[in-house]
Amino acid sequence: MSPMLLECDAVSVRFGGLAALEGVSFTLAQGEILGIIGPNGAGKSTLFNAITGIYRASAGRMRFAGTELNGRPVHRIVELGIARTFQSSRLFADMSVLDNVVIGLHTRTKTGVLDAVLRYGRARRELEDAARRAADLLRTVSVDLFEQRYRRASELAQADRRRLEIARALATEPKLLLLDEPSSGMDDRETKALVRDIRTVCKERSDLSIMIIEHDMSLVAELPDRVMVLDYGRKIAEGSFESVRALERVQQAYLGGATAHA
C-alpha cells in the first residue's frame, strides 16, 4: 500500500456568513490521481486554494507528508512539494516557452537575484543547467511543446498553453500536482492528447500524486483512480467514477442523468 501523502480532516472555508467549503474530509495516497467534480460554485477551486495557502481554512486540519499546512504561506507550501495550475492562464506571455519553465525551476535553485543579473560563474552555470532541465521537462510533457520551446508563450495554441502551465508547475519538482480544469478550451482530440501527456508524466514520476478538477466527463472517466464529488461546499460522494456516476444524488446535483458533459 502506498504511503499517505495528503490528509484533509473536516476542512471548512468561510467568508463571513458564506460557507464556500464545509467539513470536507479525504485522503490522498502517494502516486494516486484523484478527480474532483461538481457544479460551478461547489467549492472545488476553494479546496485547492485552501491546500495551497491562498485561502486560510476557517476550520479543520490539513497535513502534507506529515507536515501541517494550516497557516503556512504559499511559498512555503510550494517548497514542501505542492504545485498547481489555475483555470485562467498565469503564463508570462512575452517570454519564451523555455523561459516560462526555467522560472518554475527557480524554487529549486540557489542563485540569488543579484547573481542572476550579473551572471557570475555559478549563476551562469546554474542557469544553463536550468535551461537543460526545462527542455527535458518540456520534452516529457509534450514533444510538440518542446519543439516550440523558443516561441513566445502568447503564440501558443490554447491546448499548448495548458500543457506549458503543467510543465511549469512540474518544474518545482512537486510531490503533489493540483490541476484546475486543465482541458478547458480543448476539443475532444486535444483532451485525449492531454490524457496521454499526463500519463506519460506519471510514468516518469511514479511517486507523483495528482488532484484534478475537471468538467469533461470523458477525462474524468479515463484518468483518475478515484473521484470525489462536491456540492454546495460539501462532499456528497467518493469512489470510482462508475460508482459515483450511478448515485442519484450525484446525478441530481451535477451529471443530469445521461449528460456526458457539464
Wavefront OBJ file of the C-alpha trace (Angstrom):
o trace
v 0.000 0.000 0.000
v 1.322 3.460 -0.926
v 2.045 5.855 1.950
v -0.466 8.588 2.686
v 0.572 11.960 1.280
v -2.304 14.378 1.963
v -4.853 14.272 4.765
v -7.701 16.764 4.994
v -9.927 16.497 8.062
v -13.208 18.467 8.229
v -11.790 21.405 6.264
v -14.023 24.472 6.033
v -13.529 27.840 4.365
v -15.962 30.607 5.248
v -16.250 34.176 4.020
v -18.352 35.980 6.571
v -21.599 34.028 6.733
v -20.939 32.184 3.475
v -19.533 28.652 3.696
v -17.594 28.059 0.476
v -16.330 24.738 1.869
v -17.870 22.880 4.784
v -16.368 19.937 6.656
v -14.606 18.252 3.729
v -12.509 15.210 4.662
v -10.455 12.949 2.399
v -7.004 11.415 1.997
v -4.669 11.042 -0.964
v -2.005 8.367 -1.300
v 1.386 8.801 -2.918
v 1.119 8.176 -6.668
v -2.685 8.400 -6.699
v -4.787 10.518 -9.065
v -7.945 11.986 -7.503
v -10.593 13.618 -9.683
v -12.803 16.334 -8.191
v -16.106 17.127 -9.856
v -19.175 19.160 -9.030
v -21.259 22.037 -10.372
v -19.937 25.587 -10.605
v -19.624 27.105 -7.145
v -19.367 23.698 -5.451
v -16.093 24.624 -3.715
v -13.599 22.800 -5.932
v -11.208 25.699 -6.547
v -11.736 26.846 -2.955
v -10.378 23.481 -1.822
v -7.290 23.972 -3.996
v -6.857 27.494 -2.631
v -7.015 26.189 0.937
v -4.459 23.435 0.297
v -2.041 25.867 -1.389
v -2.380 28.606 1.239
v -4.185 31.174 -0.917
v -7.175 30.890 1.431
v -6.866 30.211 5.142
v -9.007 27.322 6.353
v -11.641 28.503 8.842
v -11.759 25.077 10.474
v -10.273 21.613 10.090
v -6.746 20.335 9.573
v -4.589 19.658 6.523
v -1.405 17.592 6.678
v 1.012 17.000 3.810
v 3.649 14.284 4.178
v 3.188 14.607 7.935
v 3.560 18.415 7.971
v 0.763 20.796 8.957
v -0.366 23.031 6.088
v -2.684 25.276 8.094
v -1.330 28.803 8.341
v 1.671 28.271 6.072
v 2.308 30.917 3.375
v 2.055 29.988 -0.301
v 5.812 29.908 -0.988
v 6.443 27.591 1.952
v 3.792 25.200 0.688
v 5.454 25.192 -2.743
v 8.755 24.365 -1.046
v 7.090 21.420 0.703
v 6.246 19.982 -2.718
v 2.791 21.188 -3.796
v 2.297 22.875 -7.182
v -0.805 23.885 -9.111
v -2.259 25.294 -12.283
v -5.199 27.699 -12.469
v -8.395 27.930 -14.509
v -7.136 31.105 -16.182
v -3.682 31.337 -17.730
v -0.885 32.637 -15.497
v 1.880 32.376 -18.101
v 4.436 35.079 -18.860
v 3.052 35.742 -22.322
v 6.011 37.720 -23.708
v 8.616 35.224 -22.545
v 9.608 32.069 -24.388
v 8.122 28.687 -23.637
v 11.503 27.575 -22.288
v 11.915 30.613 -20.022
v 8.463 30.069 -18.525
v 9.620 26.649 -17.324
v 13.009 27.991 -16.176
v 11.112 30.405 -13.914
v 9.309 27.432 -12.409
v 12.689 25.898 -11.586
v 13.657 28.979 -9.557
v 12.245 27.490 -6.334
v 14.795 24.655 -6.587
v 17.865 26.750 -7.489
v 20.382 28.513 -5.241
v 21.127 31.552 -7.397
v 20.111 34.877 -5.883
v 18.666 37.797 -7.817
v 21.972 39.721 -7.897
v 23.895 36.636 -9.062
v 21.390 36.066 -11.849
v 21.549 39.687 -13.027
v 25.360 39.891 -13.008
v 25.729 36.364 -14.401
v 28.517 35.320 -12.050
v 30.098 31.956 -12.899
v 27.954 29.947 -10.502
v 24.810 31.732 -11.643
v 25.655 31.234 -15.312
v 26.258 27.515 -14.821
v 23.066 27.133 -12.840
v 21.033 28.982 -15.473
v 22.479 26.793 -18.208
v 21.613 23.708 -16.183
v 18.101 25.056 -15.582
v 17.628 25.560 -19.330
v 18.638 21.936 -19.985
v 16.324 20.660 -17.266
v 13.481 22.820 -18.593
v 13.980 21.462 -22.100
v 13.924 17.879 -20.796
v 10.742 18.604 -18.873
v 9.056 20.093 -21.942
v 10.008 17.011 -23.937
v 8.495 14.769 -21.250
v 5.211 16.681 -21.127
v 4.880 17.085 -24.908
v 7.338 16.628 -27.770
v 5.356 19.195 -29.753
v 5.714 21.697 -26.920
v 9.452 21.008 -26.740
v 9.761 21.790 -30.450
v 8.139 25.175 -29.774
v 10.398 25.998 -26.820
v 11.781 29.218 -28.336
v 8.392 30.649 -29.285
v 6.693 33.236 -27.104
v 4.047 31.760 -24.822
v 1.487 34.170 -26.309
v 1.919 32.489 -29.705
v 0.897 29.043 -28.469
v -2.435 27.424 -29.184
v -4.741 27.107 -26.172
v -4.019 23.399 -25.693
v -0.274 24.029 -25.695
v -0.657 26.862 -23.190
v -2.354 24.444 -20.816
v 0.474 21.954 -21.323
v 3.019 24.683 -20.644
v 1.291 25.538 -17.376
v 1.594 21.887 -16.350
v 5.279 21.816 -17.340
v 5.987 24.965 -15.332
v 4.215 23.530 -12.284
v 6.215 20.314 -12.619
v 9.414 22.382 -12.713
v 9.031 22.992 -8.968
v 9.554 19.223 -8.501
v 6.260 18.676 -6.666
v 5.124 15.611 -4.817
v 1.529 16.761 -5.383
v 0.253 18.472 -8.523
v -3.118 20.247 -8.480
v -4.664 20.733 -11.935
v -7.606 23.137 -12.144
v -9.622 22.330 -15.292
v -6.596 21.552 -17.494
v -8.753 20.631 -20.512
v -10.553 23.984 -20.534
v -10.855 25.238 -24.122
v -9.746 21.928 -25.640
v -11.645 19.842 -28.185
v -12.008 16.052 -27.873
v -8.796 15.323 -29.777
v -6.788 17.728 -27.645
v -8.297 16.334 -24.440
v -7.289 12.804 -25.406
v -3.765 14.059 -26.106
v -3.720 15.744 -22.682
v -4.656 12.463 -21.008
v -1.757 10.777 -22.815
v 0.600 13.568 -21.743
v -0.415 13.286 -18.080
v 0.020 9.515 -18.201
v 3.493 9.998 -19.671
v 4.386 12.316 -16.793
v 3.048 9.797 -14.260
v 5.116 7.048 -15.889
v 8.222 9.202 -15.476
v 7.240 10.203 -11.933
v 5.513 7.183 -10.410
v 5.578 8.832 -6.973
v 3.704 11.940 -8.182
v 0.187 12.428 -6.800
v -2.361 14.465 -8.756
v -5.637 16.140 -7.862
v -7.591 17.261 -10.901
v -10.672 19.468 -11.107
v -12.464 18.760 -14.357
v -15.811 19.211 -16.087
v -15.057 16.970 -19.069
v -16.535 13.630 -18.048
v -14.589 11.738 -20.718
v -11.356 12.771 -18.994
v -12.742 12.046 -15.514
v -13.861 8.604 -16.639
v -10.438 7.746 -18.029
v -7.726 9.308 -15.874
v -8.369 9.445 -12.083
v -8.079 6.404 -9.824
v -10.863 7.800 -7.658
v -13.423 10.598 -7.873
v -14.760 12.946 -5.193
v -17.933 14.977 -5.738
v -18.562 18.355 -4.111
v -21.874 20.202 -3.997
v -22.539 23.454 -2.138
v -19.150 23.120 -0.455
v -19.776 19.629 0.922
v -18.506 16.224 -0.144
v -21.500 14.199 -1.305
v -19.791 11.158 -2.839
v -16.432 9.454 -3.287
v -15.322 6.324 -5.115
v -14.735 5.011 -8.618
v -16.148 7.081 -11.483
v -18.670 4.367 -12.360
v -19.936 4.002 -8.781
v -20.152 7.769 -8.265
v -21.908 8.380 -11.574
v -24.598 5.841 -10.662
v -25.624 7.684 -7.476
v -28.927 9.519 -7.796
v -27.703 12.346 -5.579
v -24.758 12.951 -7.883
v -26.950 12.838 -10.969
v -29.309 15.376 -9.450
v -26.503 17.669 -8.305
v -24.308 17.556 -11.343
v -24.381 14.892 -14.010
v -28.006 15.327 -15.005
v -28.701 11.681 -15.645
v -27.286 10.763 -19.048
v -25.473 14.086 -19.519
v -21.859 13.468 -20.508
v -20.522 16.977 -20.035
v -21.218 19.881 -17.714
l 1 2 3 4 5 6 7 8 9 10 11 12 13 14 15 16 17 18 19 20 21 22 23 24 25 26 27 28 29 30 31 32 33 34 35 36 37 38 39 40 41 42 43 44 45 46 47 48 49 50 51 52 53 54 55 56 57 58 59 60 61 62 63 64 65 66 67 68 69 70 71 72 73 74 75 76 77 78 79 80 81 82 83 84 85 86 87 88 89 90 91 92 93 94 95 96 97 98 99 100 101 102 103 104 105 106 107 108 109 110 111 112 113 114 115 116 117 118 119 120 121 122 123 124 125 126 127 128 129 130 131 132 133 134 135 136 137 138 139 140 141 142 143 144 145 146 147 148 149 150 151 152 153 154 155 156 157 158 159 160 161 162 163 164 165 166 167 168 169 170 171 172 173 174 175 176 177 178 179 180 181 182 183 184 185 186 187 188 189 190 191 192 193 194 195 196 197 198 199 200 201 202 203 204 205 206 207 208 209 210 211 212 213 214 215 216 217 218 219 220 221 222 223 224 225 226 227 228 229 230 231 232 233 234 235 236 237 238 239 240 241 242 243 244 245 246 247 248 249 250 251 252 253 254 255 256 257 258 259 260 261 262
